[in-house]
Amino acid sequence: MTDTKYLETHEWYKISDNTFTVGISDFAQGELGDIVFITLPEVGQEFKKGDSIVEVEATKTVAEAYAPMDCVITEVNSNLETEPELINNDPVGDGWMVKAEISIMDDSGMSYSEYESFIS
Amino acid sequence: MPKSKKTHLFDFHKQQNAKIINFAGWDMPFSYDGTLKEHHYVRENAGYFDVSHMGRLKLDYSQITEINELICSELNNIDNTKALYSIFINDNGGSIDDVIFWKFQDELILICNASNTEKIKVHLDSNNITYDDLTESSILIAIQGKNAIDLLSSEFEIPEKFSTMKKNKYTYARTGYTGEDGLEVMCSNEDAEKLMHFLKENDIKPCGLGARDTLRLEASLPLYGFELSDNISPVEAGLKWTITNQNEYKGKEIIETQIQTKKHKSLRKFKIDARQIARTDTLCASNGINGLVTSGNISPILGHPIGFIIFETNPVTDLVEFQIRGNLIEGKLLNKRFLN
């Protein structure tokens, strides 16, 4: 298990062996306001780095979460279908969005301290 | 950019960890505990909103006839204790602003949208109507909710619905913008602390502009700049009920023509049974008639997206298709209010 990394588009990801888990940062959920609907991908769907994988509808605006690297979806957090507020309450924990198998490894995300200075 | 204005209560909001946004040139609370929570405070109990950014102009009662000539409703013939929702009309029948008048026997208080305060002042100036701008020397607090009147009755004598009152240091009316009962209370900046203390003591929660917007939308109420504008008349916005002025008023001819010919734009309510929110400026069409979403969000009570569309003309079917991020999403036009 590696450290949680962050992208400029405000996703976090965490790599474990050949899979990763992805969600959106605490900063991002704060900017969006209350999240009310979430559209998750299907297990088995393939994505390239930068593709939109999740759509997040919030009271303030709509946002997308992008794939941090080329991948195939292996698991989605179906709790978010009925409790999208998990993303507001625990964005880097219970509010995780999808797990995916890595097709092409790309661990170029920012460390938390780098991300902190990026958003400040 | 001009420096943004702050209401007298700005520091008070900061102390309560309000998230601040700029709205119409004012730094205002967007939320405290979260928009959805605040929405439910109002629907289930009570909440208050600092709406001191809204323009408050004291008008001279002696000019009531001249003022009546600028709006589509009858201000002259209503009792001296009434509050009146009305619309200033331009020469093309469009809406300059939607406002509330508080009528007293000695004066009128005009409450306008923050984004339109300067525009209304210029309009009054050009029609030789004098006013005293109370906006920065007073606060305006909207206390709204299912239990608001019960909670307020220990401090306030409660007027009839849509009526005004002046008691102690407060000038107020039983009006609001959430679909719930309540009071909108004005007092001087010096007396603000007493009111805020009362609200806190009674566990009436602070709510921000985020919840104010979801509440007004769910209550089927228009917001100027979205459902109403210089190019949208009250007839087009579905506000024909406000047109009660039997005398001459600016823009009357166009308004009457719109009513008679029914040839005009048409504001309609919609709902969507999917998980996509059709937001402001989303393109849509109903059987070939094009429209543009003016406001859209989730209805926290109904649990699905709702909103308003302005159509070129009134659609003939109740089906509507939205273009949302490259997909066509189906919705339904509604004739009734969102909430019963």
Interface residues (C-beta under 8 A of the other chain):
Chain A: G33 D34 V36 F37 I38 T39 E55 E57 T59 K60 T61 V62 E85 N88
Chain B: F30 S31 G34 T35 L36 G210 T214 R275 Q276 I277 R279 N297 I298 P300 R325
